[in-house]
Each structure stands twice: as structure tokens, then as C-alpha cells.
Amino acid sequence: MDKKHLFSALLVLMLATCCHPGHLADAPVNVIFETDMGNDIDDAMALDMLYKYVDDGKVNLLAIMINKEGGAPAEFVDIMNTFYGHQVPIAVRCGGAPAETGGVNFAEVISDMKDDTGQPVFKRTLNRCDTFPDALTLYRRILSGMPDESVKIISVGFLGNLAALLESEPQLVAQKVISLTTMAGCLSAPNGEFNLLGDLYASRKVFAEWPTEIVTSPFEVGIAVCYPGESIENDLDWGIPHPMREGYLAYCPMPHDRPCWDLTATLFAVEGGEWFTLSEPGRIDVGEDGVAVFTPEPAGNRRFLAVTPQQAAAIKGHFVEILTRKPANMH
């Protein structure tokens, strides 16, 4: 083969490699993470997953948005940022939902932890935690600078930030966001679900009006996959204080295995649907009682996740593998 034909053949091979779908799939996923940090420890566990995905080059974590009231959630996220060696922008919601669960607010516990000398146990990156930007302001700044249809939003708490964004910048959402994955709803029984009830107006608005695809991981999926508490106690005992581990131990009296509600939503958003059974397309309506109802519609852009016992076991093992791995840049 002469040089001219050899060059042409190499050029074709390079173009085929660059344009092959498998190659494109290797690009990191742009993610904005919505959390009601402090209400349940699975938020911190899901954030642990995202940091590990960043370490692996699978995720570009654009921001962490707090969707509940109070200073401790953002302060705890700054502690997590520092421990895992990342500086992800944090934003808060003024006037956000104040809801708490029956467990301990672990974000407050970890933020207030002191050593024997009275000094904070956990390092912070920020000197002050009362200067975080408003979530809507940060959304506008980030989304306006991103390519079209390039951002995935993962919401594992209340939907107030997203409803405000939808009211303020509907075109920006439609242009820049490719999908929204939520932990929300209980589709197997007519029960109001915590995340939907926490900001009911916002929940109804987002599920009715959000312009892109929504895939929700409902209550019944997370409760089918329980993370083993003994793994938290033993596998994460690295001889140094670990904010997620200490938060887990503080949240509920041990021993307890924790349902992986927020982790399943995060897994789907980043790794795709091969771990789950994905419903047919349809719509999801949220009633005034916080009950979510799915109705199949061929042209719909709402779906939900389900798991078989075999899938649940595989997902549990995958979560243990991810969470027990030491962060690449741990401080």
C-alpha cells in the first residue's frame, strides 16, 4: 500500500473510532445533584458514589444543590467535598422545605463534631458557610455555559429548586437538560411519598411541566436494595474519621441496613438501565395527597424503575464495591 492510500486508510479508521457510539459513551456525564442532605443518610451515600464516579472519569459533577432549609446541609457537603478531594460548587435554597425524618440530622452532628481539644473533627474547604449562592442563580450560570442537551439532573430530595428553575427559565431547561432522574413516588401502592410531600406544589409542577424525560426510582425500588450496615462499620473503618461513615452511625442506632433510595436513582442516571427493569413510557401525575400515579402513554416521556430480586442482589453488591473503595484524592 502506498503512502497516500495508507494515510487515507488511517484517517478513515480514526474517524470511525472517534464517531463510534461506544467511544462517545466514554465521555463523562455532566451531572447536577439535588439533595435534601441531612434528612436521610442515603443522600450522603449517593454523593459518595458520585465522587467515585468523578474519580473514575465517568461523571463531571457540575454542582451540588441543597433543596431544604438550614445551614448544616451545605456545611456537611463542604466537609464531604474536602474529604473526597473535590471542589464542587454548592448552592442553597432560601426558604426551602424544613422537613426532617425520624432519624438524627446527621449533617448537624458531623458539622458539630469536635475532637478532644475542642477542634472540629472534619476539615472544611470554605471558611464561611453562610455565603453560598442561591440555587437558581447557580443553575442559570452553569446551564447557560453548557452545550445543548448535555446536562443530567439527579434529584434525591425535594423539587423546589427545579420548580423555581422551571418557572424562571423554562427555555433554558428545555435547551440544556437532557434528562431528570428522581427518587420520588410510591407507584406500587396509593401512598404519599416523603420527597413529593416535602414540597408538594413543586412536585406537582415538575412532574406535570418538566420538558425533558423524567425517570423516577420509586420508594419500592430503594427499599428492595438495603445496604449492609456491617459494611459501613467494618469496610469503611480506615483509621481516620470518615464523614459519610460517621453520619451513617449517627443517623440511626446500629445495627441497621439502610434502604438505597437515592443510590438507585444515581446509579441509573450514571450507568444506565442495565441494572433495572425500565417501564414503558407514560406520564406520572402527582395528586394533592402526594400520591404518584403512572399512566402508560406511547408518546409519554415519564418512566419508572423496578427491580427483580436478582437485580436487587446485583445492585447491592455493586454499591458495596463502590462505597468501600477509597477515594482517589482523600484528605
ZIWO-V575784 format. One record per residue. N is the residue number from 1. RES is the residue in three letters. PSI is psi in whole degrees, -180 to 180 (none if undefined). Layout:
<<N RES PSI> <N RES PSI>>
//
This chain:
<<1 MET 128> <2 ASP 170> <3 LYS -37> <4 LYS -47> <5 HIS -33> <6 LEU -44> <7 PHE -43> <8 SER -42> <9 ALA -41> <10 LEU -38> <11 LEU -44> <12 VAL -41> <13 LEU -42> <14 MET -44> <15 LEU -41> <16 ALA -40> <17 THR -44> <18 CYS -33> <19 CYS -3> <20 HIS 136> <21 PRO -35> <22 GLY -34> <23 HIS -43> <24 LEU -33> <25 ALA -18> <26 ASP -13> <27 ALA 141> <28 PRO 148> <29 VAL 129> <30 ASN 119> <31 VAL 136> <32 ILE 129> <33 PHE 121> <34 GLU 127> <35 THR 145> <36 ASP 53> <37 MET 131> <38 GLY -22> <39 ASN -38> <40 ASP 143> <41 ILE -16> <42 ASP -20> <43 ASP -45> <44 ALA -36> <45 MET -39> <46 ALA -38> <47 LEU -38> <48 ASP -46> <49 MET -45> <50 LEU -41> <51 TYR -41> <52 LYS -38> <53 TYR -38> <54 VAL -45> <55 ASP -36> <56 ASP -4> <57 GLY 16> <58 LYS -21> <59 VAL 139> <60 ASN 101> <61 LEU 104> <62 LEU -36> <63 ALA 158> <64 ILE 116> <65 MET 124> <66 ILE 129> <67 ASN 25> <68 LYS 167> <69 GLU 160> <70 GLY 157> <71 GLY -26> <72 ALA -39> <73 PRO -46> <74 ALA -38> <75 GLU -41> <76 PHE -41> <77 VAL -37> <78 ASP -38> <79 ILE -44> <80 MET -47> <81 ASN -48> <82 THR -46> <83 PHE -42> <84 TYR -2> <85 GLY 34> <86 HIS 152> <87 GLN 70> <88 VAL 131> <89 PRO 142> <90 ILE 138> <91 ALA 158> <92 VAL 166> <93 ARG 113> <94 CYS 127> <95 GLY 23> <96 GLY 171> <97 ALA 134> <98 PRO 7> <99 ALA 144> <100 GLU 157> <101 THR -173> <102 GLY -11> <103 GLY 177> <104 VAL 142> <105 ASN 91> <106 PHE -27> <107 ALA -42> <108 GLU -42> <109 VAL -49> <110 ILE -39> <111 SER -31> <112 ASP -3> <113 MET 133> <114 LYS 152> <115 ASP -171> <116 ASP -19> <117 THR 1> <118 GLY 8> <119 GLN 152> <120 PRO 137> <121 VAL -38> <122 PHE 136> <123 LYS 150> <124 ARG 156> <125 THR -36> <126 LEU 139> <127 ASN -31> <128 ARG 137> <129 CYS 22> <130 ASP 17> <131 THR 20> <132 PHE 145> <133 PRO 159> <134 ASP 142> <135 ALA -41> <136 LEU -40> <137 THR -44> <138 LEU -37> <139 TYR -48> <140 ARG -43> <141 ARG -45> <142 ILE -51> <143 LEU -37> <144 SER -23> <145 GLY 3> <146 MET 154> <147 PRO 159> <148 ASP 143> <149 GLU 51> <150 SER -4> <151 VAL 132> <152 LYS 134> <153 ILE 131> <154 ILE 118> <155 SER 115> <156 VAL 27> <157 GLY -140> <158 PHE 161> <159 LEU 18> <160 GLY -42> <161 ASN -41> <162 LEU -36> <163 ALA -41> <164 ALA -41> <165 LEU -41> <166 LEU -39> <167 GLU -36> <168 SER -41> <169 GLU 59> <170 PRO -37> <171 GLN -36> <172 LEU -41> <173 VAL -51> <174 ALA -32> <175 GLN -40> <176 LYS -28> <177 VAL 131> <178 ILE -31> <179 SER 159> <180 LEU 125> <181 THR 128> <182 THR 153> <183 MET 105> <184 ALA 148> <185 GLY 158> <186 CYS 99> <187 LEU -10> <188 SER -8> <189 ALA 152> <190 PRO 65> <191 ASN 139> <192 GLY 140> <193 GLU 147> <194 PHE -51> <195 ASN -35> <196 LEU -41> <197 LEU -26> <198 GLY -31> <199 ASP 78> <200 LEU -42> <201 TYR -48> <202 ALA -40> <203 SER -46> <204 ARG -39> <205 LYS -47> <206 VAL -47> <207 PHE -25> <208 ALA -34> <209 GLU -12> <210 TRP 128> <211 PRO -19> <212 THR 179> <213 GLU 139> <214 ILE 127> <215 VAL 126> <216 THR 140> <217 SER 104> <218 PRO 173> <219 PHE -42> <220 GLU -22> <221 VAL -49> <222 GLY -36> <223 ILE -16> <224 ALA -14> <225 VAL 103> <226 CYS 126> <227 TYR 134> <228 PRO 121> <229 GLY -32> <230 GLU -27> <231 SER -40> <232 ILE -46> <233 GLU -43> <234 ASN -50> <235 ASP -23> <236 LEU 11> <237 ASP 87> <238 TRP 10> <239 GLY 3> <240 ILE 155> <241 PRO 133> <242 HIS 115> <243 PRO -38> <244 MET -43> <245 ARG -47> <246 GLU -35> <247 GLY -41> <248 TYR -46> <249 LEU -31> <250 ALA -27> <251 TYR -47> <252 CYS 150> <253 PRO 135> <254 MET 155> <255 PRO 145> <256 HIS 140> <257 ASP 134> <258 ARG 129> <259 PRO 143> <260 CYS 52> <261 TRP -55> <262 ASP -27> <263 LEU -36> <264 THR -38> <265 ALA -42> <266 THR -43> <267 LEU -47> <268 PHE -45> <269 ALA -36> <270 VAL -45> <271 GLU -12> <272 GLY -173> <273 GLY 4> <274 GLU -18> <275 TRP -14> <276 PHE 173> <277 THR 120> <278 LEU 132> <279 SER 168> <280 GLU 163> <281 PRO 157> <282 GLY -152> <283 ARG 156> <284 ILE 119> <285 ASP 133> <286 VAL 121> <287 GLY 174> <288 GLU -13> <289 ASP 6> <290 GLY 10> <291 VAL 129> <292 ALA 134> <293 VAL 128> <294 PHE 133> <295 THR 121> <296 PRO 136> <297 GLU 123> <298 PRO -34> <299 ALA 5> <300 GLY 160> <301 ASN 33> <302 ARG 136> <303 ARG 168> <304 PHE 161> <305 LEU 151> <306 ALA 163> <307 VAL 144> <308 THR 165> <309 PRO -37> <310 GLN -42> <311 GLN -42> <312 ALA -42> <313 ALA -41> <314 ALA -41> <315 ILE -43> <316 LYS -47> <317 GLY -39> <318 HIS -42> <319 PHE -43> <320 VAL -41> <321 GLU -42> <322 ILE -50> <323 LEU -25> <324 THR -2> <325 ARG 134> <326 LYS 139> <327 PRO 147> <328 ALA -32> <329 ASN 40> <330 MET 136> <331 HIS none>>
//
